[in-house]
Amino acid sequence: MHVFVTGGSGLTGPAVVAELLAAGHTVTGLARSDAAAARLKSLGATPHRGSLDDLDSLRGGAEAADGVLHMAYGGDFSDLDDMMRRDRTAIETLGGPLERSGKPFVVTSGTLVMPTGRESTEKDEPDAAGIAAFRIAGERACLGFAARGVRASVVRLAPTVHGPGDYGFIPQLVATARGTGVSAYVGDGANRWPAVHRLDAAVLFRLAVEKAPAGSVLHGVAESGVTLRSIAETIARNLGLPTVSLTPDDAAAHFPSPFMATVYGIDAPISSSYTRELLDWSPTRPTLLDDLEHGDYFAMAAAAG
């Protein structure tokens, strides 16, 4: 299968591109810069110059492919409405050429769209008032193509996609601990985060492209809920620092932004049982805490400092 991929040169994208190629597929990847094009070439993919705002480029990439995998997301987080419109427009542009073809169209979202405080499943409705509600429009735009002859599906990734070179939420926790001299959690730290290793996520994306039924919502989650206190304690032990509990108000000043403080304080466990059964997906890579103990998180933080 010839797959057109957006976001193939980002953090998770290279692992997904490598997984697709190893399975015998060919990949064309959207590249908005010379560096992105070089990264895609190094993986064995063909670069396709353009960006999420270049709708002609998106349309051309989709028209030439047997399927589309949309992982790119970005914009100005100070204007969530504009970022939402940008993503929805890109999805509608990518899906248009696939209508009535039966071809796969896989779009990425995040599990933070789901209600908090309980374990959510793939069959539950996202929370329209939640912290990541701006991703819901893109999900709906993708799934709408299922009624238009497209094998459309959504993969919701855990907020922590861990592995070598991670530059997401966990490295920010490590950097904040280094900078403040304490490894912090909010309240009692019992709030839970789902997690998945990047290479396990790559397998899920491949399986979604290959066989996810039209209209599927999939959860890219290997661990349903790792407590923030256990993460903070692992960071503290590796850095030789104390742990500390923060009130929500104190957390807003401690972490890089009030948004990050809110994210670190929410309880957002997620089930992936349906996804595993539907696609025979069995995560096998190290857990988040194993990666913290034995991966490159503290070497990265030391180098950055």
Rosetta blueprint (number, residue, H / E / L):
1 M L
2 H E
3 V E
4 F E
5 V E
6 T E
7 G L
8 G L
9 S L
10 G L
11 L L
12 T L
13 G H
14 P H
15 A H
16 V H
17 V H
18 A H
19 E H
20 L H
21 L H
22 A H
23 A L
24 G L
25 H L
26 T E
27 V E
28 T E
29 G E
30 L E
31 A E
32 R L
33 S L
34 D H
35 A H
36 A H
37 A H
38 A H
39 R H
40 L H
41 K H
42 S H
43 L H
44 G L
45 A L
46 T E
47 P E
48 H E
49 R E
50 G L
51 S L
52 L L
53 D L
54 D L
55 L H
56 D H
57 S H
58 L H
59 R H
60 G H
61 G H
62 A H
63 E H
64 A L
65 A L
66 D L
67 G E
68 V E
69 L E
70 H E
71 M L
72 A L
73 Y L
74 G L
75 G L
76 D L
77 F L
78 S L
79 D L
80 L H
81 D H
82 D H
83 M H
84 M H
85 R H
86 R H
87 D H
88 R H
89 T H
90 A H
91 I H
92 E H
93 T H
94 L H
95 G H
96 G H
97 P H
98 L H
99 E L
100 R L
101 S L
102 G L
103 K L
104 P E
105 F E
106 V E
107 V E
108 T E
109 S E
110 G E
111 T H
112 L H
113 V H
114 M L
115 P L
116 T L
117 G L
118 R L
119 E L
120 S E
121 T L
122 E L
123 K L
124 D L
125 E L
126 P L
127 D L
128 A L
129 A L
130 G L
131 I L
132 A L
133 A H
134 F H
135 R H
136 I H
137 A H
138 G H
139 E H
140 R H
141 A H
142 C H
143 L H
144 G H
145 F H
146 A H
147 A H
148 R H
149 G L
150 V L
151 R E
152 A E
153 S E
154 V E
155 V E
156 R E
157 L E
158 A L
159 P L
160 T E
161 V E
162 H E
163 G L
164 P L
165 G L
166 D L
167 Y L
168 G L
169 F H
170 I H
171 P H
172 Q H
173 L H
174 V H
175 A H
176 T H
177 A H
178 R H
179 G H
180 T H
181 G L
182 V L
183 S E
184 A E
185 Y E
186 V E
187 G L
188 D L
189 G L
190 A L
191 N L
192 R E
193 W E
194 P E
195 A E
196 V E
197 H E
198 R H
199 L H
200 D H
201 A H
202 A H
203 V H
204 L H
205 F H
206 R H
207 L H
208 A H
209 V H
210 E H
211 K H
212 A L
213 P L
214 A L
215 G L
216 S E
217 V E
218 L E
219 H E
220 G E
221 V L
222 A L
223 E E
224 S E
225 G E
226 V E
227 T E
228 L H
229 R H
230 S H
231 I H
232 A H
233 E H
234 T H
235 I H
236 A H
237 R H
238 N H
239 L H
240 G L
241 L L
242 P L
243 T E
244 V E
245 S E
246 L E
247 T L
248 P H
249 D H
250 D H
251 A H
252 A H
253 A H
254 H H
255 F L
256 P L
257 S L
258 P H
259 F H
260 M H
261 A H
262 T H
263 V H
264 Y H
265 G H
266 I L
267 D L
268 A L
269 P L
270 I E
271 S L
272 S L
273 S H
274 Y H
275 T H
276 R H
277 E H
278 L H
279 L H
280 D L
281 W L
282 S L
283 P L
284 T L
285 R L
286 P L
287 T L
288 L H
289 L H
290 D H
291 D H
292 L H
293 E H
294 H H
295 G L
296 D L
297 Y H
298 F H
299 A H
300 M H
301 A H
302 A H
303 A H
304 A H
305 G L
